[in-house]
Amino acid sequence: MIKFFRRFREQLLRENRFGKYMLYAFGEIVLVVIGILIALQINNWNENSKDENLYLNYLVRLKSDFENLHQNVEFVGKWTDELVDLAEYQADFLNGKLTSLDTLKLAISIEFTSSVNRYNINLPTASELSSTGRLTIIKNDTLKNFLNNWQGHRNYRESENSEWRQWIYKYRDLVRNILTKEDKIKIDFSWTTSYPNDSNWESFKLNTNGDKITNELSEIPMLPGLLNDIIVERMITRDYLDQEKRMASETIELIQREINKLNK
């Protein structure tokens, strides 16, 4: 085909048909331009297709991260409710509000009030988008703002946890010698659901003497105030968890809408 056009062009020049040659040359240029435009269009289509696939991949990963976060928040919320109940039981004992005493529950309260809140907002895909500068790939501005807000919320929660953690460490230092090492281990490994609703607790026997627990706990002068601070912290954390659960649900809905648009 190329040889044909070359011979045709040479024939026009030999026959001094300059006007037709110019018209032919112009047509050839037009064909080349059209070919380039078609190639650019195909290339743009391919690039757009790649961008959409990359966007969809990130959306699917983001949705999975927020679904995992939602489940984690739900679990930690129930656990926090149990920690509040145990700490309040201990506070009631210290304030003389109990008419009867469950020494095992008091021992469990001592062990688990000493536990540090290790919950953190883990969103690996959102962190990757932020650290690599790829957050611009998110086309929905509302979703983009949500992801930015999550980053700020996570930093705020981490700073608060760091501030509150010192209260737990202080409490732990005050009560660390009340329970025996064996009791601490047994309590940690027996915990599956809230006390006393699990069969693990039916055969549980404390090694630590009950009088030792109540006497030593009562003799710590600053404990009631510190315990109240910890209870308030746990209750505030519970409110944050409720908020995070709602935020996660809203974010999942936004992401799903974007996925639906791409799959149409």
C-alpha positions, 0 to 999 in steps of 0.5 A: 500500500505504501509503495502504491502511494509512492508510485502514484505521487511520483507519477503526478510529479513526472506528469507535472500535475502539480495541483493534483499532487498538492491535493493528494499531499494534503489528503495524505497529511489529513490521513496522518493527522486522523491516524494520530488523533485516533491513536491518541484517543485509544491511548486516552481510553486505555489510560482512563480505563487503567485509572478507573480500574485503579480507582475501583481497586482502591475503593474495594480495599477502602470498603474492606478496611472500614468494614473491618473497622466497624466490626472492631469498634463493635467488639471493643465497644462491648469490651469497654462496657464490661470494663466500665461495669467492673470498674464501677463495681470496684468503686462501689466497694471502695465507697461502701455501697455494696451490701454483699461482696463477690470477691472474684468479681473484685479480683477480676476488676483489679486485673482488667482495670489495669488493662491498657486500651490498645484499640487503634483506628487501623485504615491501611488503604487510607494511610497509603493514599495519604502518604503516596499523594494518591488521595487525588484519585478519589473523585467524590469530594465528600468521600475525600473529606471523610477520609481526611476527617478520619485521619484527623480523628485518628490523630486526636484519639491517639493523643487522648489515649496517650494522655489517659494511659498514664492513669492506667499505669498509675493504677497498675503500680498501686494494685500490682501486688494485690493478686498473685501471679497465678491469679492474674494469669488465670483471670486473663486466660479465662476471660471470654465473655462478661463475668459471670456468664461463662462456664469458665468461671464456674470452677474458678478458685482464687489463690489470693486470700479474699481478706488480703484483696479487700484490705489492701485495696481499701488501704490505698488512699488515692485509689477512689479518685484515680478509679473515678478518672479511669471510669470517666475515661472509659465512658468517654471512650465508649461515646467515641466508639459509638461515634466511630461506628456511625462514621464507619457506616456512613463512609462504607455507604459513600464508598459503595455508591462510588463502586456502583457508579463505576460498575454501571 
